[in-house]
Amino acid sequence: MSDKILIVDGEEQLRSRCKVELQALGYDVIAVGDAKGALQTVEQEPVDLVVLDLVLPDEAGFEHLQKLVSAQRNVKVVINTAYPSYKADFNSWIADAFLTKSTDLTELKDTIGSVLRSN
C-alpha cells in the first residue's frame, strides 16, 4: 500500500502538477484547492502527509493547519508556501517541514520522502 498524500493549494496549475509528479513516484494523491475541502478529506479518510499552502482562497494563515492536525492527530505536514515570512511564526513548528514554493518540485519531492521516512 502506498503512502497517501493530500495536496492543499489554491493554485490549480501547481496543485495538478504536484499531483501528477507525486503519483509518478508511486504515491496515492488527493488534491484540493481550499481549506474546507482539506478538512473534509481528512475527516473522511486518513492521509499520511499533507502538503499545505498557508494562503488559500477561503482561509489564510495557520488556522487551517491547526484544524487539520486536530482532525487527524498523527498526520505529517509539509508547509509549501510562497510567503517565507510565515516560517518565523511559532505555529510553523507544528509542521514537519517548511518550504518556499518553487517551480522546481525536486526539493518538495525530496522533503516528502524524508518526512514520510522519519518517525
C-alpha positions, 0 to 999 in steps of 0.5 A: 500500500502506498503512502497517501498524500493530500495536496492543499493549494489554491493554485490549480496549475501547481496543485495538478502538477504536484499531483501528477509528479507525486503519483509518478513516484508511486504515491496515492494523491488527493488534491484540493484547492481550499481549506474546507475541502482539506478538512473534509478529506481528512475527516473522511479518510486518513492521509499520511502527509499533507502538503499545505499552502498557508494562503488559500482562497477561503482561509489564510494563515495557520488556522487551517493547519491547526484544524487539520492536525486536530482532525487527524492527530498523527498526520505529517505536514509539509508547509509549501508556501510562497510567503517565507515570512510565515516560517518565523511564526511559532505555529510553523513548528507544528509542521514537519517541514517548511518550504518556499514554493518553487517551480522546481518540485525536486526539493518538495519531492525530496522533503516528502520522502524524508518526512514520510521516512522519519518517525 
